[in-house]
Amino acid sequence: MIRVAVIGVNHIGSIHCRTYRQHPDTELAAVCDLLPERAEAAGRQFGVPAYTDLAAMLDKERIDVVIVATAGVEKGSHHFAPAMAAIEAGKDVLVEKPISNRIDEARRMVAFAREKGVRLACNLNHRFAPAAYKAKELVSAGKLGSLLFLNMRLTINNPQDDTEWLHMRALHPHSIDVLRYFGGDIKRVQSFMTKAPGRLAWSTVSVNMEFASGAVGHLTGSYDMSMKHPIEYCEVAGNVGRFVIDNVYESMTYYPHHSNDLTVFRNPIFGGMQGFDDTFKQRINRFVGQIKAGDAPGEIEASGADALAAQEVIEAAIRSHQLGGAPVDVPYGNDNSGGSAT
């Protein structure tokens, strides 16, 4: 049984607590939150010890995995300290996205986990859906041929305006991760951004991309759209075929170029995913399964390194916008030195 502790037990942290408590291979061992009343309430609700001091929790409880579900500025500024403490203690860690809103902290987290030989994962849950799995199989089997272009759209309604970069740093780790999942490393970006009336944040963005493979891509993102409509669309095309994923999990359609036939994989009404929240469970199931199987840190899917790579793209896109739309190189592979204008 894998013993799990959750740090940060507000809304997302509570979902983590319920999920690990119900999972057949995990046991919720403890919770921790800086707010005593929140920690104590979660401890009572889930019947586990509650702490406000992370060091004390790590010292007193037998824990295998630490979940960092804190938030902070741009949904990520409170991740660094607890994640580093858990890594220092030799625990496997799953951190909410973004891995950090500060690229220097994200780089240090990934490097430290690698140094300590522990698993570091991120809750990049959009790739964990049957439609995405089927699409990945097509890419891996060569059914698209050589990739030519990738198009991604991720739009929701979020009126928050904490900082001007909230939209980019808090939402688009998901979209960039999906693009990298299918297309590999992103080499260069060019971005343009605008603000809806009355907004502080750059709330709608357009990002052009060049992949290391030579493929090209595009992301359209917005915090200004209705939640009543599909939030996500992904299209990937090669010289042999292309696929389209509708609304994260609803369906995946494969279009071979040299045939009038197409293949559609639909989410079943019975026995399938009941909604977007199921991607959360799918991601956790995969992380737990990899730990149970003894997979090495470098084999973890949606790893800390993947999360860092997504943040590198985001920071390069921000820099491009600051430069008036100039293309900016993205560090990828083993280079984490930071982007530069080309």
NORHUJO-V46262 format. One line per field, one symbol per residue. ss: DSSP state (H for helix, E for strand, C for the rest). A space follows every 50 residues. Layout:
ss->???
This chain:
ss->CEEEEEECCCHHHHHHHHHHHHCCCEEEEEEECCCHHHHHHHHHHHCCEE ECCHHHHHHHCCCCEEEECCCCHHHCCCHHHHHHHHHHCCCEEEECCCCC CCHHHHHHHHHHHHHHCCCEEECCHHHCCHHHHHHHHHHHCCCCCCEEEE EEEEECECCCCCCCCHHHHHHHHHHHHHHHHHHCCEEEEEEEEECCCCCC CCCEEEEEEEECCCCEEEEEEECECCCCCCCEEEEEEECCEEEEEECCCC EEEEEECCCCCEEEEECCCCCCCCCCCHHHHHHHHHHHHHHHCCCCHHHC CCEHHHHHHHHHHHHHHHHHHHCCCCCEECCCCCCCCCCCEC
